[in-house]
C-alpha cells in the first residue's frame, strides 16, 4: 500500500483573523475556528500539552470559559486535576476572590478556598494572553492559597499588548505569537 504524504497544517492556519474588529486597526484572532475543526482542536491541545513536556506539577488551573476548553483535556490526558476559576458569584462553596482591571472598568474572579493545597505545583492554561490582567489575578489567587505557579501556557499571545510584563518571574509560553494587538 502506498501512503500519500500529507501536508500537516499548522495550528495558526486554523485561527481566523478578522480585521477591524472590535474597532478599526485591530485584528481579532478568533479561537472558535480552531474549536470548530476536529484537526485544529486536536492540534491546538496537543501543541499546548507539548509545552508541558518533562514538567512535574500537581494541578491545572484555567479561567472560564476558554481556559476550561483547553485545560480540561490537557488535565485529563496528563492525569491531573483541573481547578476552575470563575467570575464572581458562580462557585457554590467558600471562595477567595481577586479584583483586576479591564480595559474599561474592573472584574472579579474567584476560586474555591480549598482548591489549592499549600505547596502544590500549578500550571495555568488559557487560550489567549493579551494584557495579562486576568492571569496576573489568577497567579495571586493561587499564591494566596500557598500554591506555586510553575508554568503558564496559552494557545495565542498578542505580543503588542505586552501581557508578559504583568507576568515577569513566571515561566510563560504560547503556541502562537502574533506581533500586533
C-alpha positions in Angstrom: 0.0 0.0 0.0 1.4 3.4 -1.0 0.8 6.1 1.6 0.2 9.6 0.4 2.4 12.2 2.1 0.0 14.6 3.8 0.9 18.2 4.4 0.3 18.9 8.1 -1.4 22.2 8.7 0.0 24.5 11.4 -2.4 25.5 14.2 -2.1 29.1 13.0 -3.9 28.1 9.8 -7.0 27.2 11.8 -7.1 30.6 13.5 -9.5 33.0 11.7 -8.2 36.6 11.7 -10.9 39.3 11.5 -9.7 42.8 10.6 -11.1 45.9 12.2 -12.9 44.1 15.0 -14.0 45.3 17.5 -12.6 48.6 16.2 -10.6 49.8 13.3 -6.9 48.8 13.3 -7.5 45.7 15.5 -7.1 42.2 14.1 -9.3 39.9 16.1 -7.9 36.4 16.5 -10.9 34.0 16.6 -10.3 30.8 18.5 -13.7 29.4 17.6 -12.4 28.5 14.1 -9.9 26.2 15.9 -12.5 24.6 18.0 -14.9 24.0 15.1 -12.4 21.9 13.2 -11.6 18.4 14.7 -8.0 18.5 13.4 -7.4 22.1 14.6 -8.7 21.3 18.0 -6.6 18.2 18.4 -3.5 20.1 17.1 -4.1 23.0 19.5 -4.5 20.8 22.5 -1.5 18.6 21.5 0.8 21.6 21.0 -0.3 23.2 24.2 0.3 19.9 26.0 3.8 19.6 24.4 4.7 22.9 26.2 4.4 20.9 29.5 6.7 18.0 28.5 9.0 17.0 31.3 7.5 19.4 33.8 6.4 18.0 37.1 3.3 19.6 38.5 0.1 18.7 40.5 -2.9 20.5 39.1 -4.0 22.6 36.1 -6.0 25.8 36.7 -8.0 27.6 34.0 -10.3 30.6 33.8 -13.8 30.4 32.3 -14.6 29.7 29.7 -11.8 29.1 27.2 -9.3 28.0 29.9 -11.8 25.2 30.6 -11.9 24.2 26.9 -8.2 23.8 26.7 -7.3 23.0 30.3 -9.6 20.1 30.9 -8.5 17.9 28.0 -4.8 18.5 28.9 -5.5 17.7 32.6 -7.4 14.5 31.5 -4.5 13.5 29.1 -1.9 14.0 31.8 -4.0 12.5 34.7 -4.1 15.8 36.6 -6.9 17.6 38.5 -8.5 20.7 36.9 -9.4 23.7 39.0 -11.8 26.2 37.5 -11.5 30.0 38.0 -14.9 31.6 37.7 -16.5 35.0 37.6 -17.7 36.3 40.9 -20.8 34.5 42.3 -20.6 31.4 40.2 -18.9 28.9 42.7 -21.1 27.3 45.4 -18.6 26.8 48.3 -16.4 29.2 50.2 -14.2 31.2 47.8 -11.4 33.6 47.7 -11.5 36.4 45.1 -9.3 38.9 43.3 -10.2 42.1 41.5 -8.4 43.1 38.4 -8.5 45.9 35.8 -10.2 45.6 32.4 -9.7 48.0 29.6 -12.8 49.8 30.8 -13.6 49.0 34.4 -12.9 46.2 36.8 -13.8 42.5 37.2 -13.6 39.9 39.9 -12.6 36.3 39.7 -13.0 33.6 42.3 -11.8 30.1 43.1 -12.8 27.7 45.9 -10.8 28.3 49.0 -9.9 24.6 49.3 -9.0 24.1 45.6 -5.2 24.6 46.0 -3.2 22.9 48.8 -0.1 24.6 50.2 2.9 23.5 48.2 1.0 22.3 45.1 2.8 23.0 41.8 0.3 24.6 39.4 0.1 25.1 35.7 -2.3 27.8 34.3 -3.9 27.2 30.9 -5.8 29.7 28.8 -6.5 30.4 25.2 -5.0 33.9 24.9 -2.7 36.4 26.6 -3.5 40.0 25.8 -2.9 42.5 28.6 -2.2 39.8 31.2 -4.6 41.1 33.8 -6.7 38.0 34.3 -3.8 35.7 34.5 -1.9 38.0 36.9 -5.0 37.9 39.2 -5.1 34.1 38.9 -1.4 33.8 40.0 -2.2 35.9 43.1 -5.2 33.7 44.0 -3.0 30.5 43.7 -0.2 32.0 45.7 -2.6 33.3 48.4 -3.6 29.6 48.9 0.1 28.6 49.1 0.4 27.1 45.6 3.4 27.6 43.3 2.8 28.7 39.7 5.4 26.8 37.7 4.2 27.4 34.2 1.6 29.4 32.3 0.6 28.3 28.8 -1.6 29.9 26.1 -2.6 28.9 22.6 -2.1 32.5 21.4 -0.2 35.6 22.5 -0.8 39.1 21.3 2.7 40.4 21.9 1.7 44.1 21.1 -0.3 44.2 24.3 2.7 43.4 26.5 0.8 40.9 28.7 4.1 39.2 29.7 5.1 42.4 31.5 2.5 41.6 34.2 3.8 38.0 34.5 7.5 38.7 35.0 9.2 36.0 37.0 6.8 33.3 35.7 7.5 30.7 33.0 5.2 31.8 30.2 4.8 30.1 26.9 2.4 30.3 23.9 2.0 28.1 20.8 1.3 31.0 18.5 2.7 34.5 18.9 1.3 37.5 17.0 3.3 40.6 16.8 0.4 43.1 16.9 -2.6 43.7 19.2 
